[in-house]
C-alpha cells in the first residue's frame, strides 16, 4: 500500500502559499472523468460553476487521473490542491500526515455498483444468481487496480465468503480490458464507466455488485489542509460550486448535457456506454438496482460508514 501512495518523508511537500483571502488563487484539481461517481468534477470543468464563487482572476487547472491513488500522490507532493476520488484512496489520503495533511470535505456519491462490480470472462458458467457467482471466484484469477475502491470491495467480499483466489493481481483498467480480451482473466472488479464498456463490448459479464453483499461504494472530495487553513473563502466557494454541480447532475433534464461533457473529456467511450454507466440499470440477478448514485454531498451517517 505504501508503494501505491508513494509518499515518503523525503518527498515532504511544504505548505503552499495560496495568497491572502479575497485575492485571486491558482488551483490545480485532480479529477477522474473515467470514474462516473466522480462526474461532478466533469461538470465543474465543463460548466465552470466555480467562477461564480472564486475571487475574480482566479485560475483553475484540471488534471485527469486514471486512478484515485495517482491523484492522492499528486496532492501529497503539492502538485494538486483538490482531488476527486473513490473511497479507498480518499480514506488513505488522510493517513499520510507525515507527508502532507489532506482532509475530506464532501461526498460525491454513495452507490452499490459505481465501483463495486464483479465482472467475469464471457465463457464463465451461467450462474443462477449473484451468490452462486461470487462463490465461483474461489480459486480463480482475479484482478483489480490495487489501492482503489475496487480493491476494498474485492477484499471485503472475499472475507465475507471465505474466498481465496488463485491469483489476486494488481492491474490498471487498460490491462484488465486487454486481459479480458485475451482470455487471461477469470474475473475483475471494475468501476464505471469501464464496467459498462466491458459489458457493452461483450468482453465480460457482470455477475455481482455491492448490493449482492451489502457493501456500498463512495466517491469523495479532498483538499490539502494548507488550502483550507489559508483560504477559507476559496474552500467555501468551491464547495458551493460543488453543490451546484451535484444538483445539476441530479436533475434528469440535464442528462444529455452531462453525457456530452463526459464524452468530451474522455476517449474510447461511446455516449451509450457513458449513459449506461450513470442512468442504465443492471439485472436484479446480478445485483442491479433502481438507483445508480445518491449524492449525499455532506457526510451523512451512511457516508461515515465507509
Secondary structure, 3 states (H helix, E strand, C coil): CCCCCCCCHHHCCCCCCCCCCCCCCEEEEEECCCCHHHCHHHHHHHHCHHHHCCCCCCEEEEEECCCHHHHHHHHHCCCCCEEEEEHHHHHHHCCCCCCCCEEEEEEEEEECCCCCEEEECCCCCCCCCHHHHHHHCCCCEEEECCCCHHHHHHHHHHHHHCCCCCEEEECCHHHHHHHHHHCCCCEEECCCCHHHHHHHCCCCEEEEEHHHHCCCEEEEEEEEHHHHHHCHHHHHHHHHHHHHHHHHHHCHHHHHHHHHHHHHCCCCCCHHHHHHHHHCCCCHHHCCCCCCCECCECCCHHHHCC
